[in-house]
């Protein structure tokens, strides 16, 4: 299957700082990437849908000024948590929808990034 | 709204035991249903899927049947192995043409030798 890589896998930061998480599709082009957040013992919650070259579409209740998403190329999307606070501590997972017919209809997931805000 | 409910874990089994992880869903229309698996330190991987009622998805000895009458998609395996230890997520995709997935909470499976 296709590979999606997230970086960093773990990050600890101080309250008030900003953190950037990268999501890369390593061997395919991703027209659409999705960002999820997972709380302990909770479902993966879709935060936003990111399309290459256009603005992300945020789900209801997700602060777009807080969680900045940039999908600058067909292989890279970034999530920046701005002015992070302890309540932003969570596990963030990206997924990518492959362009073309080889993996049509399938989503590929990154390994996830655990953010801890002190 | 659309939702997925799966049994809470952890589930601990001995090797070669029979596995069932329950999953039920609520959705309008005819969703596609999926099981994803997350091994330690890795991303989610598609395990199997079913796109219409009565379809059976299968992979690596795992099976799940799309039951519209009971709105269920239970995951089963006849004989689990230690290497099956992972977290299993049930998910649905509500409408054809969209890739918004709704996930269950995940069920951790631990298989003991």
gemmi code that builds the backbone of each chain (N, CA, C; Angstrom):
import gemmi

chains = {
    "A": [
        ("UNK", (0.816, -1.211, 0.000), (0.000, 0.000, 0.000), (0.838, 1.244, 0.000)),
        ("UNK", (0.172, 2.363, -0.196), (0.867, 3.635, -0.218), (1.250, 4.068, 1.198)),
        ("UNK", (2.246, 4.951, 1.292), (2.785, 5.347, 2.594), (2.533, 6.817, 2.858)),
        ("UNK", (2.039, 7.083, 4.058), (1.869, 8.454, 4.522), (2.712, 8.606, 5.781)),
        ("UNK", (3.499, 9.648, 5.820), (4.388, 9.857, 6.950), (4.054, 11.154, 7.668)),
        ("UNK", (4.012, 11.092, 8.981), (3.772, 12.277, 9.789), (5.021, 12.599, 10.587)),
        ("UNK", (5.232, 13.890, 10.788), (6.380, 14.321, 11.581), (6.050, 15.619, 12.302)),
        ("UNK", (6.382, 15.747, 13.563), (7.013, 14.727, 14.407), (6.004, 13.722, 14.949)),
        ("UNK", (6.480, 12.623, 15.427), (5.577, 11.631, 16.009), (5.188, 12.020, 17.429)),
        ("UNK", (6.081, 12.743, 18.096), (5.783, 13.255, 19.433), (6.356, 14.651, 19.552)),
        ("UNK", (5.606, 15.514, 20.190), (6.109, 16.865, 20.427), (5.560, 17.368, 21.750)),
        ("UNK", (6.447, 17.988, 22.504), (6.074, 18.613, 23.771), (6.407, 20.094, 23.650)),
        ("UNK", (5.466, 20.929, 23.995), (5.722, 22.361, 23.868), (5.136, 23.100, 25.071)),
        ("UNK", (5.566, 24.333, 25.209), (5.056, 25.175, 26.287), (3.769, 25.856, 25.846)),
        ("UNK", (2.936, 26.136, 26.791), (1.689, 26.828, 26.505), (1.975, 28.176, 25.849)),
        ("UNK", (1.226, 28.484, 24.812), (1.403, 29.758, 24.122), (2.243, 29.683, 22.873)),
        ("UNK", (2.953, 28.593, 22.696), (3.780, 28.435, 21.492), (2.966, 27.761, 20.393)),
        ("UNK", (3.509, 27.798, 19.179), (2.848, 27.169, 18.038), (3.620, 25.933, 17.613)),
        ("UNK", (2.904, 24.952, 17.142), (3.504, 23.678, 16.742), (3.020, 23.308, 15.352)),
        ("UNK", (3.955, 22.896, 14.511), (3.594, 22.477, 13.161), (3.781, 20.975, 13.008)),
        ("UNK", (2.784, 20.320, 12.450), (2.845, 18.882, 12.166), (2.746, 18.702, 10.661)),
        ("UNK", (3.668, 17.905, 10.120), (3.678, 17.665, 8.682), (3.095, 16.303, 8.338)),
        ("UNK", (2.438, 16.259, 7.211), (1.879, 15.006, 6.697), (2.294, 14.887, 5.238)),
        ("UNK", (3.049, 13.845, 4.934), (3.555, 13.667, 3.579), (3.120, 12.342, 2.988)),
        ("UNK", (2.695, 12.383, 1.760), (2.470, 11.146, 1.012), (3.774, 10.837, 0.289)),
        ("UNK", (4.346, 9.670, 0.589), (5.716, 9.398, 0.149), (5.809, 8.829, -1.264)),
        ("UNK", (4.823, 8.084, -1.692), (4.944, 7.444, -2.995), (3.694, 7.603, -3.837)),
        ("UNK", (2.912, 8.633, -3.519), (1.743, 8.910, -4.343), (1.353, 10.374, -4.165)),
        ("UNK", (0.531, 10.844, -5.062), (0.043, 12.207, -4.977), (-1.337, 12.210, -4.321)),
        ("UNK", (-1.502, 13.105, -3.386), (-2.736, 13.149, -2.610), (-3.521, 14.399, -2.965)),
        ("UNK", (-4.662, 14.203, -3.599), (-5.488, 15.361, -3.923), (-6.148, 15.929, -2.674)),
        ("UNK", (-6.433, 15.049, -1.746), (-7.132, 15.464, -0.535), (-6.479, 14.821, 0.679)),
        ("UNK", (-6.294, 15.628, 1.692), (-5.802, 15.099, 2.964), (-6.785, 15.476, 4.062)),
        ("UNK", (-6.865, 14.630, 5.040), (-7.788, 14.841, 6.147), (-6.995, 14.884, 7.441)),
        ("UNK", (-7.420, 15.737, 8.348), (-6.790, 15.802, 9.672), (-7.806, 15.392, 10.721)),
        ("UNK", (-7.367, 14.447, 11.562), (-8.211, 13.930, 12.633), (-7.544, 14.210, 13.972)),
        ("UNK", (-8.392, 14.233, 14.986), (-7.894, 14.366, 16.350), (-8.509, 13.227, 17.157)),
        ("UNK", (-7.692, 12.624, 17.985), (-8.186, 11.521, 18.790), (-7.973, 11.808, 20.260)),
        ("UNK", (-9.072, 11.819, 20.995), (-9.006, 11.963, 22.439), (-8.940, 10.568, 23.058)),
        ("UNK", (-8.410, 10.481, 24.271), (-8.328, 9.169, 24.919), (-9.695, 8.491, 24.996)),
        ("UNK", (-9.748, 7.256, 24.545), (-10.966, 6.449, 24.582), (-12.103, 7.068, 23.775)),
        ("UNK", (-11.770, 7.880, 22.825), (-12.784, 8.511, 21.974), (-12.508, 8.173, 20.517)),
        ("UNK", (-13.492, 8.455, 19.705), (-13.348, 8.238, 18.266), (-12.328, 9.194, 17.679)),
        ("UNK", (-11.889, 8.877, 16.473), (-11.135, 9.845, 15.685), (-12.139, 10.897, 15.215)),
        ("UNK", (-11.834, 12.138, 15.512), (-12.741, 13.219, 15.144), (-12.167, 13.967, 13.941)),
        ("UNK", (-12.921, 14.036, 12.861), (-12.449, 14.759, 11.687), (-12.426, 16.245, 12.001)),
        ("UNK", (-11.272, 16.855, 11.780), (-11.123, 18.282, 12.036), (-11.343, 19.089, 10.760)),
        ("UNK", (-10.699, 18.638, 9.686), (-10.760, 19.433, 8.456), (-10.348, 18.582, 7.270)),
        ("UNK", (-10.796, 19.037, 6.121), (-10.446, 18.427, 4.841), (-9.588, 19.421, 4.083)),
        ("UNK", (-8.469, 18.937, 3.604), (-7.491, 19.816, 2.976), (-7.306, 19.423, 1.517)),
        ("UNK", (-7.598, 20.344, 0.624), (-7.406, 20.094, -0.804), (-6.221, 20.891, -1.316)),
        ("UNK", (-5.426, 20.274, -2.138), (-4.231, 20.917, -2.653), (-4.567, 22.200, -3.381)),
        ("UNK", (-3.906, 23.278, -2.970), (-4.059, 24.560, -3.642), (-5.292, 25.355, -3.257)),
        ("UNK", (-6.060, 24.874, -2.326), (-7.233, 25.642, -1.905), (-7.347, 25.633, -0.384)),
        ("UNK", (-8.256, 26.441, 0.109), (-8.422, 26.537, 1.562), (-9.048, 25.272, 2.123)),
        ("UNK", (-8.653, 24.961, 3.328), (-9.201, 23.775, 3.985), (-10.648, 24.013, 4.383)),
        ("UNK", (-11.384, 22.942, 4.440), (-12.769, 22.973, 4.910), (-12.806, 22.403, 6.313)),
        ("UNK", (-13.241, 23.218, 7.261), (-13.219, 22.817, 8.667), (-14.573, 22.259, 9.088)),
        ("UNK", (-14.534, 21.285, 9.973), (-15.758, 20.745, 10.541), (-16.306, 21.702, 11.585)),
        ("UNK", (-17.574, 21.551, 11.827), (-18.237, 22.420, 12.793), (-17.585, 22.290, 14.159)),
        ("UNK", (-17.337, 23.425, 14.762), (-16.754, 23.425, 16.100), (-15.241, 23.464, 16.119)),
        ("UNK", (-14.592, 23.353, 14.971), (-13.130, 23.411, 14.908), (-12.713, 24.834, 14.553)),
        ("UNK", (-11.850, 25.403, 15.380), (-11.439, 26.796, 15.173), (-10.381, 26.882, 14.074)),
        ("UNK", (-10.735, 27.498, 12.978), (-9.802, 27.576, 11.857), (-8.600, 28.477, 12.140)),
        ("UNK", (-8.773, 29.434, 13.017), (-7.640, 30.302, 13.357), (-6.706, 29.634, 14.349)),
        ("UNK", (-7.196, 28.623, 14.981), (-6.414, 27.875, 15.963), (-5.629, 26.760, 15.286)),
        ("UNK", (-6.283, 26.116, 14.360), (-5.684, 24.973, 13.669), (-5.540, 25.349, 12.186)),
        ("UNK", (-4.349, 25.842, 11.866), (-4.084, 26.304, 10.503), (-3.632, 25.141, 9.642)),
        ("UNK", (-4.290, 24.959, 8.514), (-3.956, 23.858, 7.624), (-3.542, 24.412, 6.279)),
        ("UNK", (-2.424, 23.903, 5.796), (-1.891, 24.317, 4.509), (-1.580, 23.080, 3.689)),
        ("UNK", (-2.119, 23.021, 2.505), (-1.884, 21.884, 1.609), (-1.213, 22.447, 0.359)),
        ("UNK", (0.082, 22.688, 0.496), (0.808, 23.453, -0.516), (1.159, 22.646, -1.763)),
        ("UNK", (1.223, 21.347, -1.620), (1.581, 20.527, -2.775), (0.805, 19.222, -2.719)),
        ("UNK", (0.948, 18.423, -3.743), (0.213, 17.162, -3.811), (0.784, 16.092, -2.893)),
        ("UNK", (1.867, 16.416, -2.192), (2.452, 15.435, -1.303), (2.624, 15.942, 0.127)),
        ("UNK", (2.196, 17.155, 0.405), (2.443, 17.716, 1.739), (1.263, 18.550, 2.228)),
        ("UNK", (0.834, 18.246, 3.436), (-0.120, 19.085, 4.144), (0.432, 19.328, 5.541)),
        ("UNK", (0.217, 20.518, 6.064), (0.697, 20.820, 7.413), (-0.452, 21.312, 8.278)),
        ("UNK", (-0.376, 20.936, 9.538), (-1.314, 21.409, 10.550), (-0.510, 22.183, 11.578)),
        ("UNK", (-0.862, 23.445, 11.776), (-0.191, 24.253, 12.782), (-1.179, 24.564, 13.894)),
        ("UNK", (-0.816, 24.142, 15.094), (-1.618, 24.460, 16.267), (-1.052, 25.764, 16.820)),
        ("UNK", (-1.807, 26.824, 16.720), (-1.303, 28.149, 17.126), (-1.636, 28.418, 18.587)),
        ("UNK", (-0.708, 29.078, 19.248), (-0.892, 29.440, 20.652), (-1.488, 28.257, 21.425)),
        ("UNK", (-0.730, 27.190, 21.424), (-1.240, 25.939, 21.998), (-1.476, 26.062, 23.500)),
        ("UNK", (-2.495, 25.375, 23.959), (-2.816, 25.303, 25.378), (-2.962, 23.842, 25.775)),
        ("UNK", (-2.906, 23.559, 27.066), (-2.982, 22.157, 27.503), (-4.179, 21.394, 26.949)),
        ("UNK", (-5.289, 22.058, 26.740), (-6.473, 21.360, 26.206), (-6.306, 20.943, 24.754)),
        ("UNK", (-5.240, 21.459, 24.098), (-4.950, 21.038, 22.725), (-4.138, 19.743, 22.693)),
        ("UNK", (-3.698, 19.303, 23.855), (-2.939, 18.062, 23.917), (-3.805, 16.929, 23.386)),
        ("UNK", (-3.261, 16.193, 22.447), (-4.071, 15.157, 21.808), (-3.206, 14.384, 20.818)),
        ("UNK", (-3.827, 13.421, 20.189), (-3.179, 12.639, 19.139), (-3.790, 13.094, 17.820)),
        ("UNK", (-2.946, 13.589, 16.932), (-3.422, 14.112, 15.650), (-2.995, 13.155, 14.538)),
        ("UNK", (-3.943, 12.779, 13.688), (-3.663, 11.823, 12.611), (-4.091, 12.416, 11.278)),
        ("UNK", (-3.245, 12.255, 10.294), (-3.635, 12.699, 8.961), (-3.910, 11.478, 8.083)),
        ("UNK", (-4.708, 11.687, 7.068), (-4.910, 10.646, 6.068), (-4.958, 11.301, 4.697)),
        ("UNK", (-4.664, 10.522, 3.688), (-4.583, 11.061, 2.339), (-5.360, 10.192, 1.373)),
        ("UNK", (-6.044, 10.859, 0.485), (-6.745, 10.161, -0.584), (-5.861, 10.220, -1.813)),
        ("UNK", (-5.598, 9.069, -2.390), (-4.658, 9.007, -3.500), (-5.294, 9.480, -4.797)),
        ("UNK", (-4.458, 10.131, -5.568), (-4.859, 10.562, -6.902), (-4.610, 9.420, -7.871)),
        ("UNK", (-5.476, 9.243, -8.852), (-5.258, 8.203, -9.841), (-5.989, 6.927, -9.483)),
        ("UNK", (-5.898, 5.955, -10.352), (-6.707, 4.747, -10.230), (-6.049, 3.642, -9.429)),
        ("UNK", (-4.731, 3.757, -9.186), (-4.034, 2.656, -8.539), (-4.591, 2.366, -7.152)),
        ("UNK", (-4.902, 3.423, -6.418), (-5.440, 3.238, -5.058), (-6.802, 3.909, -4.946)),
        ("UNK", (-7.551, 3.869, -6.005), (-8.820, 4.582, -6.023), (-9.722, 4.141, -4.879)),
        ("UNK", (-10.319, 5.116, -4.208), (-11.288, 4.814, -3.167), (-10.689, 4.485, -1.823)),
        ("UNK", (-9.399, 4.592, -1.668), (-8.783, 4.198, -0.403), (-8.106, 5.390, 0.263)),
        ("UNK", (-8.197, 5.386, 1.565), (-7.496, 6.382, 2.366), (-6.274, 5.741, 2.995)),
        ("UNK", (-5.196, 6.504, 3.084), (-3.975, 6.038, 3.726), (-3.662, 6.956, 4.895)),
        ("UNK", (-3.291, 6.345, 6.008), (-3.126, 7.103, 7.234), (-1.673, 7.236, 7.642)),
        ("UNK", (-1.373, 8.379, 8.247), (-0.079, 8.551, 8.867), (-0.040, 7.854, 10.222)),
        ("UNK", (1.145, 7.876, 10.833), (1.341, 7.175, 12.110), (0.778, 7.960, 13.289)),
        ("UNK", (0.438, 9.209, 13.052), (-0.072, 10.026, 14.136), (1.011, 10.836, 14.812)),
        ("UNK", (0.612, 11.946, 15.406), (1.526, 12.818, 16.145), (0.902, 13.129, 17.499)),
        ("UNK", (1.647, 12.811, 18.544), (1.123, 13.087, 19.888), (1.654, 14.427, 20.355)),
        ("UNK", (0.735, 15.340, 20.605), (1.094, 16.679, 21.093), (0.782, 16.784, 22.571)),
        ("UNK", (1.768, 17.210, 23.326), (1.586, 17.477, 24.745), (1.944, 18.928, 25.005)),
        ("UNK", (0.993, 19.676, 25.522), (1.226, 21.085, 25.820), (1.309, 21.263, 27.330)),
        ("UNK", (2.433, 21.789, 27.764), (2.656, 21.924, 29.210), (2.123, 23.255, 29.751)),
    ],
    "B": [
        ("UNK", (-27.690, 12.029, 13.354), (-26.501, 12.058, 12.515), (-25.875, 10.686, 12.411)),
        ("UNK", (-24.828, 10.615, 11.619), (-24.122, 9.354, 11.440), (-23.200, 9.056, 12.625)),
        ("UNK", (-23.135, 7.812, 12.993), (-22.266, 7.433, 14.101), (-21.894, 5.965, 14.017)),
        ("UNK", (-20.835, 5.636, 14.716), (-20.360, 4.259, 14.795), (-20.125, 3.927, 16.258)),
        ("UNK", (-20.618, 2.785, 16.682), (-20.428, 2.334, 18.052), (-19.745, 0.979, 18.030)),
        ("UNK", (-18.637, 0.866, 18.700), (-17.978, -0.428, 18.783), (-17.669, -0.745, 20.230)),
        ("UNK", (-17.498, -2.037, 20.481), (-17.321, -2.478, 21.851), (-16.045, -1.918, 22.440)),
        ("UNK", (-16.122, -1.627, 23.719), (-14.951, -1.100, 24.397), (-13.989, -2.232, 24.698)),
        ("UNK", (-12.747, -1.913, 24.634), (-11.758, -2.908, 25.008), (-11.230, -2.627, 26.397)),
        ("UNK", (-10.094, -3.161, 26.728), (-9.361, -4.071, 25.853), (-9.962, -5.478, 25.834)),
        ("UNK", (-9.719, -6.163, 24.754), (-10.101, -7.553, 24.625), (-8.827, -8.382, 24.714)),
        ("UNK", (-8.804, -9.304, 25.652), (-7.630, -10.160, 25.836), (-8.021, -11.596, 25.544)),
        ("UNK", (-7.312, -12.210, 24.621), (-7.594, -13.588, 24.222), (-6.315, -14.403, 24.205)),
        ("UNK", (-6.493, -15.687, 24.319), (-5.363, -16.598, 24.132), (-5.213, -16.903, 22.647)),
        ("UNK", (-4.005, -17.227, 22.269), (-3.753, -17.584, 20.871), (-4.689, -18.715, 20.449)),
        ("UNK", (-5.186, -18.619, 19.227), (-6.094, -19.586, 18.598), (-7.543, -19.448, 19.072)),
        ("UNK", (-7.815, -18.484, 19.910), (-9.206, -18.257, 20.324), (-9.982, -17.569, 19.214)),
        ("UNK", (-11.317, -17.631, 19.334), (-12.203, -16.982, 18.371), (-12.408, -15.528, 18.784)),
        ("UNK", (-12.376, -14.652, 17.796), (-12.514, -13.220, 18.056), (-13.789, -12.668, 17.449)),
        ("UNK", (-14.495, -11.872, 18.231), (-15.579, -11.040, 17.712), (-15.427, -9.658, 18.312)),
        ("UNK", (-15.427, -8.651, 17.460), (-15.489, -7.262, 17.907), (-16.746, -6.664, 17.281)),
        ("UNK", (-17.658, -6.260, 18.137), (-18.942, -5.758, 17.658), (-18.852, -4.329, 17.171)),
        ("UNK", (-19.589, -4.052, 16.123), (-19.675, -2.703, 15.573), (-21.091, -2.490, 15.054)),
        ("UNK", (-21.735, -1.439, 15.480), (-23.029, -1.058, 14.927), (-22.945, 0.387, 14.458)),
        ("UNK", (-23.828, 0.743, 13.572), (-23.744, 2.077, 13.001), (-25.131, 2.706, 12.890)),
        ("UNK", (-25.114, 3.999, 12.756), (-26.316, 4.770, 12.457), (-25.980, 5.655, 11.273)),
        ("UNK", (-26.768, 5.548, 10.233), (-26.496, 6.361, 9.046), (-27.744, 6.436, 8.188)),
        ("UNK", (-27.836, 7.521, 7.470), (-28.896, 7.620, 6.471), (-28.363, 7.053, 5.162)),
        ("UNK", (-29.241, 6.507, 4.392), (-28.801, 5.976, 3.107), (-28.053, 4.676, 3.253)),
        ("UNK", (-27.071, 4.507, 2.393), (-26.347, 3.243, 2.303), (-24.852, 3.481, 2.417)),
        ("UNK", (-24.357, 3.496, 3.653), (-22.930, 3.790, 3.819), (-22.043, 2.633, 3.397)),
        ("UNK", (-20.796, 2.929, 3.159), (-19.767, 1.901, 3.041), (-19.176, 1.709, 4.431)),
        ("UNK", (-18.787, 0.482, 4.727), (-18.296, 0.150, 6.067), (-16.884, -0.407, 5.986)),
        ("UNK", (-16.091, -0.099, 6.993), (-14.679, -0.438, 6.977), (-14.223, -0.919, 8.361)),
        ("UNK", (-13.217, -1.737, 8.351), (-12.427, -2.015, 9.542), (-10.987, -1.625, 9.240)),
        ("UNK", (-10.435, -0.797, 10.146), (-9.033, -0.420, 10.074), (-8.314, -1.019, 11.271)),
        ("UNK", (-7.029, -1.289, 11.089), (-6.213, -1.821, 12.175), (-5.000, -0.916, 12.367)),
        ("UNK", (-4.655, -0.705, 13.618), (-3.476, 0.107, 13.939), (-2.546, -0.715, 14.818)),
        ("UNK", (-1.420, -1.136, 14.233), (-0.417, -1.857, 14.995), (0.424, -0.850, 15.779)),
        ("UNK", (1.038, -1.290, 16.853), (1.812, -0.363, 17.685), (2.828, 0.441, 16.882)),
        ("UNK", (2.781, 1.758, 17.050), (3.746, 2.629, 16.391), (3.498, 2.868, 14.925)),
        ("UNK", (2.375, 2.395, 14.408), (2.100, 2.559, 12.977), (0.793, 3.305, 12.747)),
        ("UNK", (0.570, 3.699, 11.496), (-0.680, 4.345, 11.134), (-1.798, 3.344, 10.963)),
        ("UNK", (-2.994, 3.855, 10.728), (-4.127, 2.966, 10.486), (-3.997, 2.337, 9.102)),
        ("UNK", (-4.333, 1.067, 9.027), (-4.315, 0.366, 7.742), (-5.694, -0.226, 7.488)),
        ("UNK", (-6.108, -0.162, 6.252), (-7.386, -0.769, 5.903), (-7.283, -2.286, 6.049)),
        ("UNK", (-8.201, -2.879, 6.806), (-8.214, -4.323, 6.986), (-9.198, -4.978, 6.022)),
        ("UNK", (-10.408, -4.450, 5.991), (-11.403, -4.963, 5.060), (-12.527, -3.945, 4.924)),
        ("UNK", (-13.351, -4.139, 3.922), (-14.448, -3.212, 3.710), (-15.615, -3.922, 3.035)),
        ("UNK", (-16.786, -3.295, 3.113), (-17.980, -3.773, 2.425), (-18.778, -2.549, 2.000)),
        ("UNK", (-19.261, -2.572, 0.800), (-19.898, -1.366, 0.265), (-21.408, -1.463, 0.136)),
        ("UNK", (-21.967, -2.652, 0.312), (-23.431, -2.752, 0.245), (-23.900, -3.890, 1.123)),
        ("UNK", (-25.196, -3.870, 1.394), (-25.804, -4.852, 2.290), (-25.499, -6.279, 1.840)),
        ("UNK", (-25.198, -7.118, 2.831), (-24.895, -8.545, 2.656), (-23.507, -8.816, 2.084)),
        ("UNK", (-22.772, -7.767, 1.749), (-21.385, -7.960, 1.328), (-20.582, -8.480, 2.505)),
        ("UNK", (-19.636, -9.344, 2.219), (-18.704, -9.799, 3.248), (-17.311, -9.338, 2.863)),
        ("UNK", (-16.669, -8.591, 3.752), (-15.276, -8.233, 3.540), (-14.405, -9.241, 4.265)),
        ("UNK", (-13.257, -9.549, 3.673), (-12.362, -10.497, 4.333), (-10.913, -10.195, 3.977)),
        ("UNK", (-10.029, -10.474, 4.934), (-8.603, -10.230, 4.726), (-7.846, -10.812, 5.901)),
        ("UNK", (-6.770, -11.493, 5.650), (-5.884, -12.029, 6.695), (-6.639, -12.887, 7.702)),
        ("UNK", (-7.687, -13.569, 7.278), (-8.445, -14.428, 8.170), (-9.566, -13.717, 8.902)),
        ("UNK", (-9.621, -12.393, 8.783), (-10.692, -11.610, 9.385), (-11.862, -11.516, 8.406)),
        ("UNK", (-13.071, -11.470, 8.979), (-14.262, -11.313, 8.153), (-15.239, -10.369, 8.840)),
        ("UNK", (-16.049, -9.692, 8.018), (-17.148, -8.896, 8.556), (-18.219, -8.826, 7.489)),
        ("UNK", (-19.478, -8.974, 7.900), (-20.598, -8.947, 6.962), (-21.457, -7.727, 7.221)),
        ("UNK", (-21.772, -7.029, 6.183), (-22.615, -5.820, 6.224), (-24.052, -6.268, 6.423)),
        ("UNK", (-24.572, -6.022, 7.624), (-25.950, -6.433, 7.940), (-26.811, -5.186, 8.073)),
        ("UNK", (-27.585, -4.922, 7.057), (-28.408, -3.706, 7.094), (-29.553, -3.848, 8.090)),
        ("UNK", (-30.091, -5.054, 8.219), (-31.254, -5.225, 9.100), (-30.906, -4.993, 10.563)),
        ("UNK", (-29.650, -5.261, 10.921), (-29.227, -5.027, 12.301), (-28.239, -3.866, 12.385)),
        ("UNK", (-28.022, -3.193, 11.275), (-27.040, -2.084, 11.178), (-25.740, -2.450, 11.884)),
        ("UNK", (-25.182, -3.581, 11.497), (-23.974, -4.064, 12.155), (-22.919, -4.474, 11.142)),
        ("UNK", (-21.692, -4.513, 11.640), (-20.554, -4.910, 10.810), (-19.511, -5.504, 11.751)),
        ("UNK", (-19.856, -6.609, 12.371), (-19.011, -7.214, 13.396), (-17.780, -7.874, 12.775)),
        ("UNK", (-16.652, -7.694, 13.417), (-15.395, -8.265, 12.942), (-15.173, -9.613, 13.621)),
        ("UNK", (-14.809, -10.616, 12.843), (-14.587, -11.947, 13.394), (-13.303, -12.553, 12.825)),
        ("UNK", (-12.704, -13.400, 13.652), (-11.582, -14.213, 13.185), (-11.624, -15.519, 13.947)),
        ("UNK", (-11.461, -16.597, 13.230), (-11.626, -17.910, 13.839), (-10.515, -18.291, 14.795)),
        ("UNK", (-9.310, -17.828, 14.540), (-8.168, -18.256, 15.347), (-7.146, -17.119, 15.359)),
        ("UNK", (-7.093, -16.387, 16.464), (-6.213, -15.221, 16.505), (-4.778, -15.623, 16.840)),
        ("UNK", (-3.872, -14.769, 16.424), (-2.454, -14.964, 16.689), (-1.921, -13.778, 17.485)),
        ("UNK", (-0.782, -13.973, 18.100), (-0.166, -12.886, 18.862), (0.029, -11.663, 17.972)),
        ("UNK", (0.359, -11.905, 16.727), (0.616, -10.797, 15.796), (-0.638, -9.994, 15.452)),
        ("UNK", (-1.803, -10.473, 15.863), (-3.051, -9.719, 15.639), (-3.270, -8.652, 16.711)),
        ("UNK", (-2.441, -8.634, 17.713), (-2.560, -7.631, 18.774), (-2.424, -6.243, 18.177)),
        ("UNK", (-3.448, -5.428, 18.357), (-3.502, -4.117, 17.722), (-4.781, -3.424, 18.190)),
        ("UNK", (-5.003, -2.223, 17.673), (-6.265, -1.528, 17.909), (-7.071, -1.579, 16.619)),
        ("UNK", (-8.329, -1.941, 16.716), (-9.201, -2.109, 15.556), (-10.281, -1.031, 15.572)),
        ("UNK", (-10.411, -0.348, 14.434), (-11.391, 0.733, 14.300), (-12.438, 0.361, 13.262)),
        ("UNK", (-13.681, 0.494, 13.647), (-14.787, 0.364, 12.703), (-15.092, 1.759, 12.168)),
        ("UNK", (-15.439, 1.864, 10.896), (-15.677, 3.189, 10.322), (-16.731, 3.098, 9.232)),
        ("UNK", (-17.376, 4.218, 8.986), (-18.292, 4.279, 7.853), (-17.994, 5.513, 7.022)),
        ("UNK", (-18.312, 5.400, 5.756), (-18.253, 6.519, 4.831), (-19.675, 6.709, 4.347)),
        ("UNK", (-20.224, 7.858, 4.673), (-21.672, 8.007, 4.601), (-22.231, 8.038, 3.186)),
        ("UNK", (-21.579, 8.735, 2.294), (-22.162, 8.949, 0.978), (-21.134, 8.699, -0.102)),
        ("UNK", (-21.506, 7.977, -1.088), (-20.601, 7.715, -2.193), (-20.112, 9.021, -2.785)),
        ("UNK", (-18.845, 9.128, -3.073), (-18.278, 10.345, -3.647), (-17.658, 11.256, -2.621)),
        ("UNK", (-17.950, 11.024, -1.363), (-17.284, 11.812, -0.330), (-16.337, 10.904, 0.438)),
        ("UNK", (-15.296, 11.451, 0.972), (-14.341, 10.648, 1.705), (-14.305, 10.995, 3.178)),
        ("UNK", (-15.410, 11.528, 3.673), (-15.473, 11.781, 5.111), (-15.806, 10.474, 5.805)),
        ("UNK", (-14.919, 10.069, 6.669), (-15.106, 8.841, 7.419), (-15.502, 9.163, 8.852)),
        ("UNK", (-16.366, 8.321, 9.412), (-16.717, 8.429, 10.822), (-16.238, 7.163, 11.491)),
        ("UNK", (-15.455, 7.331, 12.548), (-14.814, 6.199, 13.202), (-15.460, 5.873, 14.539)),
        ("UNK", (-15.362, 4.612, 14.907), (-15.667, 4.210, 16.266), (-14.493, 4.537, 17.173)),
        ("UNK", (-14.628, 4.207, 18.428), (-13.623, 4.564, 19.422), (-12.382, 3.682, 19.371)),
        ("UNK", (-12.470, 2.591, 18.648), (-11.347, 1.671, 18.594), (-11.439, 0.634, 19.710)),
        ("UNK", (-11.024, -0.576, 19.398), (-10.996, -1.664, 20.380), (-9.605, -2.265, 20.382)),
        ("UNK", (-8.989, -2.234, 21.547), (-7.644, -2.804, 21.643), (-7.742, -4.302, 21.860)),
        ("UNK", (-7.035, -5.041, 21.050), (-6.976, -6.504, 21.159), (-5.586, -6.905, 21.605)),
        ("UNK", (-5.533, -7.740, 22.621), (-4.266, -8.280, 23.083), (-4.364, -9.797, 23.042)),
        ("UNK", (-3.480, -10.418, 22.315), (-3.475, -11.866, 22.195), (-2.261, -12.409, 22.930)),
        ("UNK", (-2.518, -13.318, 23.823), (-1.451, -13.903, 24.638), (-1.030, -15.256, 24.094)),
        ("UNK", (0.260, -15.485, 24.119), (0.805, -16.762, 23.626), (0.479, -17.906, 24.574)),
    ],
}
model = gemmi.Model(1)
for chain_id, residues in chains.items():
    chain = gemmi.Chain(chain_id)
    for i, (resn, *xyz) in enumerate(residues, 1):
        res = gemmi.Residue()
        res.name, res.seqid = resn, gemmi.SeqId(i, " ")
        for name, pos in zip(("N", "CA", "C"), xyz):
            atom = gemmi.Atom()
            atom.name, atom.element = name, gemmi.Element(name[0])
            atom.pos, atom.b_iso = gemmi.Position(*pos), 0.0
            res.add_atom(atom)
        chain.add_residue(res)
    model.add_chain(chain)
structure = gemmi.Structure()
structure.add_model(model)
structure.setup_entities()
